[in-house]
Amino acid sequence: MNEQVRHTVRARMKAQGITQIELGELVGMAQPNVQRLLSGRVGAVPDSWQKVLDALGLELVAVPKKDGAS
């Protein structure tokens, strides 16, 4: 996954006081798997999608929802 997305997710977790364990519980994932996602070791954008994004001059980013829901 894009580094900007990982950074935004980590920042949101910090702002909301959510630990990796708590995030894992919210999404049904063990903490080591959450850590791997946040480190970029897993969860990368598939090559085919990255090629499409690059061809169109797009970048995958994470932004807060308009309603502010977490």
Sine and cosine of phi, psi and omega as CSV:
sin_phi,cos_phi,sin_psi,cos_psi,sin_omega,cos_omega
0.00,0.00,0.54,-0.84,0.02,-1.00
-0.77,0.63,0.69,-0.73,-0.02,-1.00
-0.87,0.50,-0.58,0.81,0.01,-1.00
-0.89,0.45,-0.62,0.79,0.03,-1.00
-0.91,0.41,-0.73,0.69,0.01,-1.00
-0.86,0.50,-0.68,0.73,0.01,-1.00
-0.88,0.47,-0.70,0.72,-0.01,-1.00
-0.90,0.43,-0.65,0.76,0.03,-1.00
-0.90,0.43,-0.71,0.71,0.02,-1.00
-0.88,0.47,-0.66,0.75,0.02,-1.00
-0.90,0.43,-0.65,0.76,0.01,-1.00
-0.92,0.40,-0.66,0.75,0.05,-1.00
-0.87,0.50,-0.70,0.71,0.00,-1.00
-0.89,0.46,-0.71,0.71,-0.01,-1.00
-0.88,0.47,-0.56,0.83,-0.02,-1.00
-1.00,-0.07,0.00,1.00,0.01,-1.00
0.92,0.40,0.55,0.83,-0.03,-1.00
-0.98,-0.18,0.78,-0.62,0.06,-1.00
-1.00,0.08,0.19,-0.98,0.08,-1.00
-0.88,0.48,-0.60,0.80,0.02,-1.00
-0.90,0.44,-0.73,0.69,-0.01,-1.00
-0.90,0.43,-0.66,0.75,0.04,-1.00
-0.89,0.46,-0.67,0.74,0.05,-1.00
-0.85,0.53,-0.67,0.74,0.02,-1.00
-0.90,0.43,-0.61,0.79,0.00,-1.00
-0.91,0.42,-0.55,0.83,-0.08,-1.00
-0.95,-0.32,0.06,1.00,0.02,-1.00
0.95,0.31,0.68,0.73,-0.07,-1.00
-0.70,-0.71,0.63,-0.78,0.05,-1.00
-0.94,0.35,0.53,-0.85,-0.04,-1.00
-0.81,0.58,-0.66,0.75,0.02,-1.00
-0.86,0.51,-0.55,0.84,0.03,-1.00
-0.95,0.31,-0.61,0.79,0.08,-1.00
-0.88,0.48,-0.70,0.71,-0.01,-1.00
-0.87,0.49,-0.66,0.75,0.02,-1.00
-0.90,0.44,-0.64,0.77,0.06,-1.00
-0.89,0.46,-0.73,0.69,-0.07,-1.00
-0.94,0.33,-0.40,0.91,0.01,-1.00
-1.00,0.08,-0.26,0.97,-0.02,-1.00
1.00,-0.01,0.07,1.00,0.00,-1.00
-0.95,0.30,-0.39,0.92,0.09,-1.00
-0.66,-0.75,0.23,-0.97,0.09,-1.00
0.99,0.11,0.32,0.95,0.03,-1.00
-0.93,0.38,0.46,-0.89,0.10,-0.99
-0.89,0.45,0.79,-0.61,0.01,-1.00
-0.83,0.56,0.55,-0.83,-0.03,-1.00
-0.78,0.62,-0.66,0.75,-0.04,-1.00
-0.89,0.45,-0.66,0.75,0.03,-1.00
-0.93,0.37,-0.63,0.77,0.01,-1.00
-0.89,0.46,-0.62,0.78,0.04,-1.00
-0.90,0.44,-0.67,0.75,0.03,-1.00
-0.89,0.45,-0.73,0.68,0.00,-1.00
-0.87,0.50,-0.72,0.70,0.00,-1.00
-0.88,0.47,-0.69,0.72,-0.03,-1.00
-0.89,0.46,-0.53,0.85,-0.03,-1.00
-0.99,-0.11,0.04,1.00,-0.01,-1.00
0.93,0.37,0.56,0.83,-0.02,-1.00
-0.94,-0.34,0.38,-0.93,0.04,-1.00
-0.71,-0.70,0.68,-0.74,0.05,-1.00
-0.98,0.19,0.83,-0.55,0.01,-1.00
-0.70,-0.71,0.37,-0.93,0.07,-1.00
-0.93,-0.36,0.75,-0.66,0.04,-1.00
-0.72,-0.69,0.48,-0.87,0.03,-1.00
-0.87,0.50,0.55,-0.84,0.09,-1.00
-0.91,0.42,0.48,-0.88,-0.03,-1.00
-0.88,0.47,-0.56,0.83,-0.01,-1.00
-0.99,0.13,-0.06,1.00,0.02,-1.00
0.97,0.24,0.08,1.00,0.00,-1.00
-0.91,0.42,0.55,-0.84,0.04,-1.00
-0.98,-0.18,0.00,0.00,0.00,0.00
